[in-house]
Amino acid sequence: MSETSLILAGGCFWCLDSAFMQLQGISDVEVGYIGGSAATADYESVCSGRTGHAEAARVFFDPSVISAELVLDAFFTMHDPRQLNRQGADVGTQYRSAMFFRNEDERLLFSSALDRASEVWGEGVVTTLEPADESVEQGRFFVAETYHQDFWNKNPNQGYCVAVVGPKVAKVRQKFAHLLK
């Protein structure tokens, strides 16, 4: 298996994690923080809005099972890319819609995905393309605290999971039924 990954931000990372894990070919999702100016990131500081980081997911997948294009199409299904610095009641730059590219090929892949998303969502897509570069603070991915990893599966009856995460999972399961695990 030749596994690869993409780093994506689209609101609460619990939603991204749980929705992506429904799909065949997705082997793991690691949630964390990226895109800020602080030298480190943790949940409390990112939620304060002072670091500039986004809640994000590093999605690991096998491209022989699910293409990068389908991973990105699912991403644009599980969140509303027209909401600037928010998803629903979650407000702040930490909830922005962004794709973090590590090289020119990924930047082009993400640009094409943005074009496809605009065909579905219209001209109001605000998703940004941002560099992911471990050599600079803004591009460094910080893995989130252990309790955030696989949160929905560990806490299915938690209020936020029932009200927000569950419906996003259901939407992905419906649209990508042919790709479910």
N, C-alpha and C positions, 0 to 999 in steps of 0.2 A: 504494500500500500504506500502510495506517495502522498502523504498528508501535507496540507498547506493550511494557512490561516489568513483571516481578514480581521481588521480592527474596526468596529462600527459602534456608533453612539446614536441612540434614538430614544431618549427618555430614560426611565428607570431601567437599570441593568438587570433587575430581576425579571422584567418582561422579556427582554431579549434572550436571556439565558434559557428560560423555560420554553419559549416559543421555538427557538432554534433546535433545542434538544428533541423536539417531536419528529424531526426529519431524518430520513435515511441518509447516511453518508456524513452526518454531523457526529463526530466522535467525542467532542468535548467543547464546552464553552467556559472560558475563564473570564470572570468579570473584574473590572478594575477602573482605573482613572488615567486619562491622557489629555494632553492639549493645554495644560496650564503652565503658569510661570513659576510656581513654587518648586523648590528643590525636592520636596516629598509630597505625598498625598495620602490622606486617610479619609474615611467616611465623614467624620465630623468637620474637618477643614474644607473638604469639597462641598459639603452641603451648606456651608456658610456662604458660599459664592465668592469667597475671597481668593481662591487659588487659580481660577480660570479653567480648571480641569472639567472634563465631561465624564459622566458615568458611561462606561463603554464595555463592550464585550469583544474578546478575542475568540473568534469562532474557528475551530479546527475542523477540517472536513477532508474527505477523500474525493478529489475531482473525478475519479473514475466512476463514482456513484452519484454525486451531485455536482453540477458545474458551479463555478464561481458566479456566473450570471444568475442561476436559480437561487443561490444563497442571497444575492443582492436583491432579487425580486421579492423574496420572502421578507427581507429586511424592510422593504418599502411597503409591505403588506401589514407588518406588525406594529407600525407606528405611523403617525400622520406627519409627513415631511413638510407640511405647510405651516406648522406651528413654530414660530421663532422663539427659541430659548424656553421651550416648554413642551410638555405632553400632558394634556388635560389639566388637572389641578397641580401637577408638579411644575413649578415655575423657577427659572433661573438658567444661567448659561450652562450649568452642569447637566441640564436635560436637553441640550441642543441636539439637533440632528446633524451628524457629521460622519464622514468616512475618512479614515486615516491611512494614507498611502505610504509605502516604504520604498517605492521605486517608480519609475516612469510607466512601466507596464500596469501596475496597480492604479496609478493616476488615470490612465486611459480607460481601464476597466470600469473604474468608478464614474468617470465622465459619461461613458456609454449607459451605465445604470441610471444616472441622473436624467439622461435623455428619455429612457424608457419610463421612468417614474413621472416625468412631466407629461408624457402621453396619457398616463392614467389619472394623475392628480391635477393636471392643468399647469398654468404658468406660475403658480404661487409656491413652488417647491423652494425651500430655504436651506436645504441640506448643503453643508460646506464640505469642501475637499481640503484636508489639512495634512501636513507632513507628519509622519511617525518616524522619528529618527532618534535612536537611543543616545546619540552623542550630544543632543541638546535637551534642555529641561522640558520644553514644550512638546517634544516628540517622544518622551519616555512614557512607557506603559507601566503603571504601578498596579500590581495585583491587589485586589481588594481583600479585606479581612475574610478569614475562613468562613464566618457565619453568613456572609453574603453569597458564597458559592453554592449553587444548586438550591437557592433559598425556597423557591416555590415547592419543590418536592419535599423539602424538610418541614415546611410550614403551610400546607394546603388550606388550612382553616383560618389562617391569619386574615384579618379584615381586608388589608390591601390586596392580598393574593386573591381573595374571593371577588372583590369589586373591580380590580384593575387587571391583574395578571391573567386570571382565568379567561376573561373575554378575549384578550389578545391571543392566548393559546388557542381558543376555539376558532378564532378567525383564521389563523394559520392552518389549523387542522382541516377546516372546511375548504379553503382555497387550494391547499397542497395535499389533498387526500391521497393522491396517487404516490406521494413520497413519504407517507407516514411509516414510522418504525413499527 
